Amino acid sequence: MIAFLKLLISFAPWLSFLIIARDSLLRVEIGLGVALVLTVAMGLLRLHRGIILWVGLVFFGAASVAVMGFNDTWTLRHLGVLANGALALGAWLTIALGKPFTLDYAKEHVDPSLWNDPRFIRTNVLMTGVWASTFTINAVLAFGKMQQFTLSELSYELLSYAMLIGTAIFTVWYPEHLRRQRAAAS
């Protein structure tokens, strides 16, 4: 349960934006401001790191300038797609560069002697791939919601939340599952 809470905290800026930024321009502006402040504060406190920190700084900074500074309605209309797309791009990029973003967090829980172990790296590539896939699917869902395709807005949101919750549960469960497997094999 503690691992799940730590995972939620690492995504606090994104979750705060998701919860606050809805239904009115004022709430979107507040959501962007809160998320940007949280991203900066968490980065300074080292609670947030790596590509997720940088994607958050760039996304929330640029979106804040576009929406609050320039009243850009295109950005406002596409915020859901842009937010999920930014996270997806960042996650896929870390895999392509051979430094999956989950490594930054996993190293807190693993002995440094295992940091270069191919199994440790492979596990993080898989977990980052699951996150990247979730962010990609959520970008598509956000686009469907924006375009008002076949599903209701609530259906798109529930599917998106289910994806995020499922991925978070997988992220906590999978490393523990591997530890139990290795212990049973020993």
PyMOL CGO cylinders between C-alpha atoms (Angstrom):
from pymol import cmd
from pymol.cgo import CYLINDER

trace = [
    CYLINDER, 0.00, 0.00, 0.00, 2.88, 2.38, 0.76, 0.3, 1, 1, 1, 1, 1, 1,
    CYLINDER, 2.88, 2.38, 0.76, 4.38, 1.71, -2.68, 0.3, 1, 1, 1, 1, 1, 1,
    CYLINDER, 4.38, 1.71, -2.68, 1.03, 2.58, -4.28, 0.3, 1, 1, 1, 1, 1, 1,
    CYLINDER, 1.03, 2.58, -4.28, 0.80, 5.83, -2.30, 0.3, 1, 1, 1, 1, 1, 1,
    CYLINDER, 0.80, 5.83, -2.30, 4.36, 6.78, -3.29, 0.3, 1, 1, 1, 1, 1, 1,
    CYLINDER, 4.36, 6.78, -3.29, 3.43, 6.14, -6.90, 0.3, 1, 1, 1, 1, 1, 1,
    CYLINDER, 3.43, 6.14, -6.90, 0.41, 8.41, -6.58, 0.3, 1, 1, 1, 1, 1, 1,
    CYLINDER, 0.41, 8.41, -6.58, 2.55, 11.12, -4.99, 0.3, 1, 1, 1, 1, 1, 1,
    CYLINDER, 2.55, 11.12, -4.99, 5.02, 10.96, -7.89, 0.3, 1, 1, 1, 1, 1, 1,
    CYLINDER, 5.02, 10.96, -7.89, 2.13, 11.79, -10.25, 0.3, 1, 1, 1, 1, 1, 1,
    CYLINDER, 2.13, 11.79, -10.25, 0.59, 14.44, -7.92, 0.3, 1, 1, 1, 1, 1, 1,
    CYLINDER, 0.59, 14.44, -7.92, 0.94, 17.33, -10.40, 0.3, 1, 1, 1, 1, 1, 1,
    CYLINDER, 0.94, 17.33, -10.40, -0.77, 15.34, -13.14, 0.3, 1, 1, 1, 1, 1, 1,
    CYLINDER, -0.77, 15.34, -13.14, -3.47, 14.05, -10.80, 0.3, 1, 1, 1, 1, 1, 1,
    CYLINDER, -3.47, 14.05, -10.80, -4.14, 17.52, -9.40, 0.3, 1, 1, 1, 1, 1, 1,
    CYLINDER, -4.14, 17.52, -9.40, -4.49, 18.83, -12.95, 0.3, 1, 1, 1, 1, 1, 1,
    CYLINDER, -4.49, 18.83, -12.95, -6.83, 15.95, -13.82, 0.3, 1, 1, 1, 1, 1, 1,
    CYLINDER, -6.83, 15.95, -13.82, -9.03, 16.62, -10.79, 0.3, 1, 1, 1, 1, 1, 1,
    CYLINDER, -9.03, 16.62, -10.79, -9.07, 20.44, -10.81, 0.3, 1, 1, 1, 1, 1, 1,
    CYLINDER, -9.07, 20.44, -10.81, -9.03, 21.39, -14.50, 0.3, 1, 1, 1, 1, 1, 1,
    CYLINDER, -9.03, 21.39, -14.50, -12.60, 20.78, -15.60, 0.3, 1, 1, 1, 1, 1, 1,
    CYLINDER, -12.60, 20.78, -15.60, -15.87, 22.51, -16.38, 0.3, 1, 1, 1, 1, 1, 1,
    CYLINDER, -15.87, 22.51, -16.38, -14.65, 26.13, -16.53, 0.3, 1, 1, 1, 1, 1, 1,
    CYLINDER, -14.65, 26.13, -16.53, -11.77, 28.27, -17.72, 0.3, 1, 1, 1, 1, 1, 1,
    CYLINDER, -11.77, 28.27, -17.72, -11.07, 29.37, -14.15, 0.3, 1, 1, 1, 1, 1, 1,
    CYLINDER, -11.07, 29.37, -14.15, -10.72, 25.77, -12.99, 0.3, 1, 1, 1, 1, 1, 1,
    CYLINDER, -10.72, 25.77, -12.99, -8.42, 24.96, -15.92, 0.3, 1, 1, 1, 1, 1, 1,
    CYLINDER, -8.42, 24.96, -15.92, -6.24, 27.96, -15.06, 0.3, 1, 1, 1, 1, 1, 1,
    CYLINDER, -6.24, 27.96, -15.06, -6.16, 26.99, -11.37, 0.3, 1, 1, 1, 1, 1, 1,
    CYLINDER, -6.16, 26.99, -11.37, -5.41, 23.37, -12.34, 0.3, 1, 1, 1, 1, 1, 1,
    CYLINDER, -5.41, 23.37, -12.34, -2.51, 24.44, -14.54, 0.3, 1, 1, 1, 1, 1, 1,
    CYLINDER, -2.51, 24.44, -14.54, -1.14, 26.76, -11.86, 0.3, 1, 1, 1, 1, 1, 1,
    CYLINDER, -1.14, 26.76, -11.86, -1.38, 24.15, -9.10, 0.3, 1, 1, 1, 1, 1, 1,
    CYLINDER, -1.38, 24.15, -9.10, 0.19, 21.48, -11.30, 0.3, 1, 1, 1, 1, 1, 1,
    CYLINDER, 0.19, 21.48, -11.30, 3.07, 23.76, -12.31, 0.3, 1, 1, 1, 1, 1, 1,
    CYLINDER, 3.07, 23.76, -12.31, 3.77, 24.79, -8.71, 0.3, 1, 1, 1, 1, 1, 1,
    CYLINDER, 3.77, 24.79, -8.71, 3.61, 21.15, -7.57, 0.3, 1, 1, 1, 1, 1, 1,
    CYLINDER, 3.61, 21.15, -7.57, 5.96, 20.08, -10.37, 0.3, 1, 1, 1, 1, 1, 1,
    CYLINDER, 5.96, 20.08, -10.37, 8.53, 22.72, -9.43, 0.3, 1, 1, 1, 1, 1, 1,
    CYLINDER, 8.53, 22.72, -9.43, 8.22, 22.05, -5.68, 0.3, 1, 1, 1, 1, 1, 1,
    CYLINDER, 8.22, 22.05, -5.68, 8.44, 18.29, -6.10, 0.3, 1, 1, 1, 1, 1, 1,
    CYLINDER, 8.44, 18.29, -6.10, 11.44, 18.67, -8.39, 0.3, 1, 1, 1, 1, 1, 1,
    CYLINDER, 11.44, 18.67, -8.39, 13.22, 20.84, -5.83, 0.3, 1, 1, 1, 1, 1, 1,
    CYLINDER, 13.22, 20.84, -5.83, 12.40, 18.33, -3.08, 0.3, 1, 1, 1, 1, 1, 1,
    CYLINDER, 12.40, 18.33, -3.08, 13.51, 15.40, -5.31, 0.3, 1, 1, 1, 1, 1, 1,
    CYLINDER, 13.51, 15.40, -5.31, 10.09, 13.80, -5.02, 0.3, 1, 1, 1, 1, 1, 1,
    CYLINDER, 10.09, 13.80, -5.02, 9.73, 14.10, -8.78, 0.3, 1, 1, 1, 1, 1, 1,
    CYLINDER, 9.73, 14.10, -8.78, 12.59, 13.34, -11.15, 0.3, 1, 1, 1, 1, 1, 1,
    CYLINDER, 12.59, 13.34, -11.15, 13.67, 12.31, -14.60, 0.3, 1, 1, 1, 1, 1, 1,
    CYLINDER, 13.67, 12.31, -14.60, 11.62, 12.65, -17.72, 0.3, 1, 1, 1, 1, 1, 1,
    CYLINDER, 11.62, 12.65, -17.72, 8.30, 12.89, -15.87, 0.3, 1, 1, 1, 1, 1, 1,
    CYLINDER, 8.30, 12.89, -15.87, 9.61, 16.01, -14.11, 0.3, 1, 1, 1, 1, 1, 1,
    CYLINDER, 9.61, 16.01, -14.11, 10.81, 17.57, -17.37, 0.3, 1, 1, 1, 1, 1, 1,
    CYLINDER, 10.81, 17.57, -17.37, 7.66, 16.66, -19.28, 0.3, 1, 1, 1, 1, 1, 1,
    CYLINDER, 7.66, 16.66, -19.28, 5.63, 18.22, -16.46, 0.3, 1, 1, 1, 1, 1, 1,
    CYLINDER, 5.63, 18.22, -16.46, 7.68, 21.41, -16.43, 0.3, 1, 1, 1, 1, 1, 1,
    CYLINDER, 7.68, 21.41, -16.43, 7.47, 21.82, -20.21, 0.3, 1, 1, 1, 1, 1, 1,
    CYLINDER, 7.47, 21.82, -20.21, 3.81, 20.83, -20.50, 0.3, 1, 1, 1, 1, 1, 1,
    CYLINDER, 3.81, 20.83, -20.50, 2.44, 22.79, -17.53, 0.3, 1, 1, 1, 1, 1, 1,
    CYLINDER, 2.44, 22.79, -17.53, 4.68, 25.78, -18.29, 0.3, 1, 1, 1, 1, 1, 1,
    CYLINDER, 4.68, 25.78, -18.29, 3.75, 25.93, -21.98, 0.3, 1, 1, 1, 1, 1, 1,
    CYLINDER, 3.75, 25.93, -21.98, 0.06, 25.23, -21.36, 0.3, 1, 1, 1, 1, 1, 1,
    CYLINDER, 0.06, 25.23, -21.36, -0.06, 27.90, -18.63, 0.3, 1, 1, 1, 1, 1, 1,
    CYLINDER, -0.06, 27.90, -18.63, 1.48, 30.49, -20.96, 0.3, 1, 1, 1, 1, 1, 1,
    CYLINDER, 1.48, 30.49, -20.96, -0.81, 29.48, -23.85, 0.3, 1, 1, 1, 1, 1, 1,
    CYLINDER, -0.81, 29.48, -23.85, -4.03, 29.36, -21.82, 0.3, 1, 1, 1, 1, 1, 1,
    CYLINDER, -4.03, 29.36, -21.82, -3.48, 32.05, -19.19, 0.3, 1, 1, 1, 1, 1, 1,
    CYLINDER, -3.48, 32.05, -19.19, -1.15, 34.33, -21.10, 0.3, 1, 1, 1, 1, 1, 1,
    CYLINDER, -1.15, 34.33, -21.10, -2.60, 34.16, -24.60, 0.3, 1, 1, 1, 1, 1, 1,
    CYLINDER, -2.60, 34.16, -24.60, -6.12, 32.78, -24.04, 0.3, 1, 1, 1, 1, 1, 1,
    CYLINDER, -6.12, 32.78, -24.04, -5.34, 30.16, -26.69, 0.3, 1, 1, 1, 1, 1, 1,
    CYLINDER, -5.34, 30.16, -26.69, -8.57, 28.26, -27.25, 0.3, 1, 1, 1, 1, 1, 1,
    CYLINDER, -8.57, 28.26, -27.25, -6.90, 25.57, -29.40, 0.3, 1, 1, 1, 1, 1, 1,
    CYLINDER, -6.90, 25.57, -29.40, -4.61, 24.60, -26.51, 0.3, 1, 1, 1, 1, 1, 1,
    CYLINDER, -4.61, 24.60, -26.51, -7.53, 24.77, -24.11, 0.3, 1, 1, 1, 1, 1, 1,
    CYLINDER, -7.53, 24.77, -24.11, -9.63, 22.48, -26.30, 0.3, 1, 1, 1, 1, 1, 1,
    CYLINDER, -9.63, 22.48, -26.30, -6.79, 19.96, -26.75, 0.3, 1, 1, 1, 1, 1, 1,
    CYLINDER, -6.79, 19.96, -26.75, -5.38, 19.91, -23.18, 0.3, 1, 1, 1, 1, 1, 1,
    CYLINDER, -5.38, 19.91, -23.18, -6.39, 16.28, -22.55, 0.3, 1, 1, 1, 1, 1, 1,
    CYLINDER, -6.39, 16.28, -22.55, -4.77, 15.05, -25.74, 0.3, 1, 1, 1, 1, 1, 1,
    CYLINDER, -4.77, 15.05, -25.74, -1.69, 17.23, -25.20, 0.3, 1, 1, 1, 1, 1, 1,
    CYLINDER, -1.69, 17.23, -25.20, -1.22, 16.14, -21.56, 0.3, 1, 1, 1, 1, 1, 1,
    CYLINDER, -1.22, 16.14, -21.56, -1.49, 12.43, -22.32, 0.3, 1, 1, 1, 1, 1, 1,
    CYLINDER, -1.49, 12.43, -22.32, 0.48, 12.83, -25.53, 0.3, 1, 1, 1, 1, 1, 1,
    CYLINDER, 0.48, 12.83, -25.53, 3.30, 14.60, -23.68, 0.3, 1, 1, 1, 1, 1, 1,
    CYLINDER, 3.30, 14.60, -23.68, 3.46, 11.82, -21.10, 0.3, 1, 1, 1, 1, 1, 1,
    CYLINDER, 3.46, 11.82, -21.10, 3.35, 9.15, -23.81, 0.3, 1, 1, 1, 1, 1, 1,
    CYLINDER, 3.35, 9.15, -23.81, 6.08, 10.84, -25.85, 0.3, 1, 1, 1, 1, 1, 1,
    CYLINDER, 6.08, 10.84, -25.85, 8.27, 11.22, -22.76, 0.3, 1, 1, 1, 1, 1, 1,
    CYLINDER, 8.27, 11.22, -22.76, 7.80, 7.60, -21.72, 0.3, 1, 1, 1, 1, 1, 1,
    CYLINDER, 7.80, 7.60, -21.72, 8.42, 6.19, -25.22, 0.3, 1, 1, 1, 1, 1, 1,
    CYLINDER, 8.42, 6.19, -25.22, 11.47, 8.43, -25.56, 0.3, 1, 1, 1, 1, 1, 1,
    CYLINDER, 11.47, 8.43, -25.56, 13.02, 7.02, -22.37, 0.3, 1, 1, 1, 1, 1, 1,
    CYLINDER, 13.02, 7.02, -22.37, 12.62, 3.49, -23.75, 0.3, 1, 1, 1, 1, 1, 1,
    CYLINDER, 12.62, 3.49, -23.75, 14.17, 4.51, -27.08, 0.3, 1, 1, 1, 1, 1, 1,
    CYLINDER, 14.17, 4.51, -27.08, 17.11, 6.07, -25.23, 0.3, 1, 1, 1, 1, 1, 1,
    CYLINDER, 17.11, 6.07, -25.23, 17.60, 2.92, -23.13, 0.3, 1, 1, 1, 1, 1, 1,
    CYLINDER, 17.60, 2.92, -23.13, 16.76, 4.72, -19.86, 0.3, 1, 1, 1, 1, 1, 1,
    CYLINDER, 16.76, 4.72, -19.86, 13.16, 3.77, -19.02, 0.3, 1, 1, 1, 1, 1, 1,
    CYLINDER, 13.16, 3.77, -19.02, 11.68, 6.41, -16.71, 0.3, 1, 1, 1, 1, 1, 1,
    CYLINDER, 11.68, 6.41, -16.71, 10.70, 3.86, -14.06, 0.3, 1, 1, 1, 1, 1, 1,
    CYLINDER, 10.70, 3.86, -14.06, 14.43, 3.31, -13.36, 0.3, 1, 1, 1, 1, 1, 1,
    CYLINDER, 14.43, 3.31, -13.36, 14.57, 6.66, -11.57, 0.3, 1, 1, 1, 1, 1, 1,
    CYLINDER, 14.57, 6.66, -11.57, 11.97, 5.42, -9.08, 0.3, 1, 1, 1, 1, 1, 1,
    CYLINDER, 11.97, 5.42, -9.08, 12.88, 1.72, -8.96, 0.3, 1, 1, 1, 1, 1, 1,
    CYLINDER, 12.88, 1.72, -8.96, 16.45, 2.47, -7.86, 0.3, 1, 1, 1, 1, 1, 1,
    CYLINDER, 16.45, 2.47, -7.86, 15.04, 3.69, -4.54, 0.3, 1, 1, 1, 1, 1, 1,
    CYLINDER, 15.04, 3.69, -4.54, 13.91, 0.14, -3.75, 0.3, 1, 1, 1, 1, 1, 1,
    CYLINDER, 13.91, 0.14, -3.75, 16.75, -1.96, -5.18, 0.3, 1, 1, 1, 1, 1, 1,
    CYLINDER, 16.75, -1.96, -5.18, 20.30, -2.53, -4.04, 0.3, 1, 1, 1, 1, 1, 1,
    CYLINDER, 20.30, -2.53, -4.04, 22.73, -0.48, -6.17, 0.3, 1, 1, 1, 1, 1, 1,
    CYLINDER, 22.73, -0.48, -6.17, 24.56, -3.68, -7.15, 0.3, 1, 1, 1, 1, 1, 1,
    CYLINDER, 24.56, -3.68, -7.15, 21.48, -4.65, -9.21, 0.3, 1, 1, 1, 1, 1, 1,
    CYLINDER, 21.48, -4.65, -9.21, 21.06, -1.36, -11.07, 0.3, 1, 1, 1, 1, 1, 1,
    CYLINDER, 21.06, -1.36, -11.07, 22.89, -2.65, -14.16, 0.3, 1, 1, 1, 1, 1, 1,
    CYLINDER, 22.89, -2.65, -14.16, 21.46, -6.18, -13.99, 0.3, 1, 1, 1, 1, 1, 1,
    CYLINDER, 21.46, -6.18, -13.99, 19.80, -6.99, -17.35, 0.3, 1, 1, 1, 1, 1, 1,
    CYLINDER, 19.80, -6.99, -17.35, 16.72, -8.40, -15.57, 0.3, 1, 1, 1, 1, 1, 1,
    CYLINDER, 16.72, -8.40, -15.57, 16.30, -5.16, -13.61, 0.3, 1, 1, 1, 1, 1, 1,
    CYLINDER, 16.30, -5.16, -13.61, 16.62, -3.10, -16.79, 0.3, 1, 1, 1, 1, 1, 1,
    CYLINDER, 16.62, -3.10, -16.79, 14.23, -5.42, -18.69, 0.3, 1, 1, 1, 1, 1, 1,
    CYLINDER, 14.23, -5.42, -18.69, 11.66, -5.19, -15.89, 0.3, 1, 1, 1, 1, 1, 1,
    CYLINDER, 11.66, -5.19, -15.89, 11.79, -1.40, -16.07, 0.3, 1, 1, 1, 1, 1, 1,
    CYLINDER, 11.79, -1.40, -16.07, 11.54, -1.39, -19.86, 0.3, 1, 1, 1, 1, 1, 1,
    CYLINDER, 11.54, -1.39, -19.86, 8.40, -3.51, -19.53, 0.3, 1, 1, 1, 1, 1, 1,
    CYLINDER, 8.40, -3.51, -19.53, 6.88, -1.32, -16.80, 0.3, 1, 1, 1, 1, 1, 1,
    CYLINDER, 6.88, -1.32, -16.80, 7.71, 1.86, -18.71, 0.3, 1, 1, 1, 1, 1, 1,
    CYLINDER, 7.71, 1.86, -18.71, 6.21, 0.28, -21.83, 0.3, 1, 1, 1, 1, 1, 1,
    CYLINDER, 6.21, 0.28, -21.83, 2.99, -0.38, -19.94, 0.3, 1, 1, 1, 1, 1, 1,
    CYLINDER, 2.99, -0.38, -19.94, 2.91, 3.26, -18.77, 0.3, 1, 1, 1, 1, 1, 1,
    CYLINDER, 2.91, 3.26, -18.77, 3.74, 4.53, -22.27, 0.3, 1, 1, 1, 1, 1, 1,
    CYLINDER, 3.74, 4.53, -22.27, 0.95, 2.38, -23.73, 0.3, 1, 1, 1, 1, 1, 1,
    CYLINDER, 0.95, 2.38, -23.73, -1.50, 3.66, -21.12, 0.3, 1, 1, 1, 1, 1, 1,
    CYLINDER, -1.50, 3.66, -21.12, -0.58, 7.28, -21.83, 0.3, 1, 1, 1, 1, 1, 1,
    CYLINDER, -0.58, 7.28, -21.83, -0.93, 6.63, -25.58, 0.3, 1, 1, 1, 1, 1, 1,
    CYLINDER, -0.93, 6.63, -25.58, -4.33, 4.99, -25.18, 0.3, 1, 1, 1, 1, 1, 1,
    CYLINDER, -4.33, 4.99, -25.18, -5.42, 7.82, -22.89, 0.3, 1, 1, 1, 1, 1, 1,
    CYLINDER, -5.42, 7.82, -22.89, -4.38, 10.36, -25.53, 0.3, 1, 1, 1, 1, 1, 1,
    CYLINDER, -4.38, 10.36, -25.53, -6.61, 8.52, -28.01, 0.3, 1, 1, 1, 1, 1, 1,
    CYLINDER, -6.61, 8.52, -28.01, -9.43, 8.43, -25.45, 0.3, 1, 1, 1, 1, 1, 1,
    CYLINDER, -9.43, 8.43, -25.45, -9.00, 12.16, -24.82, 0.3, 1, 1, 1, 1, 1, 1,
    CYLINDER, -9.00, 12.16, -24.82, -9.23, 12.77, -28.56, 0.3, 1, 1, 1, 1, 1, 1,
    CYLINDER, -9.23, 12.77, -28.56, -12.38, 10.64, -28.75, 0.3, 1, 1, 1, 1, 1, 1,
    CYLINDER, -12.38, 10.64, -28.75, -13.89, 12.57, -25.86, 0.3, 1, 1, 1, 1, 1, 1,
    CYLINDER, -13.89, 12.57, -25.86, -12.99, 15.89, -27.46, 0.3, 1, 1, 1, 1, 1, 1,
    CYLINDER, -12.99, 15.89, -27.46, -14.46, 14.86, -30.82, 0.3, 1, 1, 1, 1, 1, 1,
    CYLINDER, -14.46, 14.86, -30.82, -17.51, 13.32, -29.10, 0.3, 1, 1, 1, 1, 1, 1,
    CYLINDER, -17.51, 13.32, -29.10, -17.16, 9.99, -30.89, 0.3, 1, 1, 1, 1, 1, 1,
    CYLINDER, -17.16, 9.99, -30.89, -19.44, 7.11, -29.97, 0.3, 1, 1, 1, 1, 1, 1,
    CYLINDER, -19.44, 7.11, -29.97, -19.01, 7.09, -26.19, 0.3, 1, 1, 1, 1, 1, 1,
    CYLINDER, -19.01, 7.09, -26.19, -20.25, 9.56, -23.61, 0.3, 1, 1, 1, 1, 1, 1,
    CYLINDER, -20.25, 9.56, -23.61, -17.77, 11.92, -21.91, 0.3, 1, 1, 1, 1, 1, 1,
    CYLINDER, -17.77, 11.92, -21.91, -18.17, 9.93, -18.69, 0.3, 1, 1, 1, 1, 1, 1,
    CYLINDER, -18.17, 9.93, -18.69, -17.35, 6.68, -20.50, 0.3, 1, 1, 1, 1, 1, 1,
    CYLINDER, -17.35, 6.68, -20.50, -14.13, 8.15, -21.91, 0.3, 1, 1, 1, 1, 1, 1,
    CYLINDER, -14.13, 8.15, -21.91, -13.15, 9.40, -18.47, 0.3, 1, 1, 1, 1, 1, 1,
    CYLINDER, -13.15, 9.40, -18.47, -13.94, 6.11, -16.73, 0.3, 1, 1, 1, 1, 1, 1,
    CYLINDER, -13.94, 6.11, -16.73, -11.92, 4.18, -19.32, 0.3, 1, 1, 1, 1, 1, 1,
    CYLINDER, -11.92, 4.18, -19.32, -9.01, 6.57, -18.87, 0.3, 1, 1, 1, 1, 1, 1,
    CYLINDER, -9.01, 6.57, -18.87, -9.14, 6.31, -15.07, 0.3, 1, 1, 1, 1, 1, 1,
    CYLINDER, -9.14, 6.31, -15.07, -9.39, 2.52, -15.26, 0.3, 1, 1, 1, 1, 1, 1,
    CYLINDER, -9.39, 2.52, -15.26, -6.28, 2.43, -17.45, 0.3, 1, 1, 1, 1, 1, 1,
    CYLINDER, -6.28, 2.43, -17.45, -4.34, 4.61, -15.01, 0.3, 1, 1, 1, 1, 1, 1,
    CYLINDER, -4.34, 4.61, -15.01, -5.45, 2.67, -11.94, 0.3, 1, 1, 1, 1, 1, 1,
    CYLINDER, -5.45, 2.67, -11.94, -4.73, -0.65, -13.61, 0.3, 1, 1, 1, 1, 1, 1,
    CYLINDER, -4.73, -0.65, -13.61, -1.27, 0.49, -14.64, 0.3, 1, 1, 1, 1, 1, 1,
    CYLINDER, -1.27, 0.49, -14.64, -0.53, 1.80, -11.15, 0.3, 1, 1, 1, 1, 1, 1,
    CYLINDER, -0.53, 1.80, -11.15, -1.62, -1.51, -9.62, 0.3, 1, 1, 1, 1, 1, 1,
    CYLINDER, -1.62, -1.51, -9.62, 0.53, -3.40, -12.14, 0.3, 1, 1, 1, 1, 1, 1,
    CYLINDER, 0.53, -3.40, -12.14, 3.52, -1.17, -11.31, 0.3, 1, 1, 1, 1, 1, 1,
    CYLINDER, 3.52, -1.17, -11.31, 3.25, -2.03, -7.63, 0.3, 1, 1, 1, 1, 1, 1,
    CYLINDER, 3.25, -2.03, -7.63, 2.37, -5.72, -8.15, 0.3, 1, 1, 1, 1, 1, 1,
    CYLINDER, 2.37, -5.72, -8.15, 4.84, -6.75, -10.86, 0.3, 1, 1, 1, 1, 1, 1,
    CYLINDER, 4.84, -6.75, -10.86, 8.20, -6.14, -9.10, 0.3, 1, 1, 1, 1, 1, 1,
    CYLINDER, 8.20, -6.14, -9.10, 6.85, -7.85, -5.98, 0.3, 1, 1, 1, 1, 1, 1,
    CYLINDER, 6.85, -7.85, -5.98, 5.67, -10.77, -8.11, 0.3, 1, 1, 1, 1, 1, 1,
    CYLINDER, 5.67, -10.77, -8.11, 9.16, -11.11, -9.61, 0.3, 1, 1, 1, 1, 1, 1,
    CYLINDER, 9.16, -11.11, -9.61, 10.75, -11.02, -6.13, 0.3, 1, 1, 1, 1, 1, 1,
    CYLINDER, 10.75, -11.02, -6.13, 8.46, -13.82, -4.96, 0.3, 1, 1, 1, 1, 1, 1,
    CYLINDER, 8.46, -13.82, -4.96, 9.26, -15.86, -8.09, 0.3, 1, 1, 1, 1, 1, 1,
    CYLINDER, 9.26, -15.86, -8.09, 13.02, -15.47, -7.54, 0.3, 1, 1, 1, 1, 1, 1,
    CYLINDER, 13.02, -15.47, -7.54, 12.66, -16.37, -3.85, 0.3, 1, 1, 1, 1, 1, 1,
    CYLINDER, 12.66, -16.37, -3.85, 10.66, -19.49, -4.71, 0.3, 1, 1, 1, 1, 1, 1,
    CYLINDER, 10.66, -19.49, -4.71, 13.25, -20.52, -7.31, 0.3, 1, 1, 1, 1, 1, 1,
    CYLINDER, 13.25, -20.52, -7.31, 16.14, -20.14, -4.81, 0.3, 1, 1, 1, 1, 1, 1,
]
cmd.load_cgo(trace, "trace")
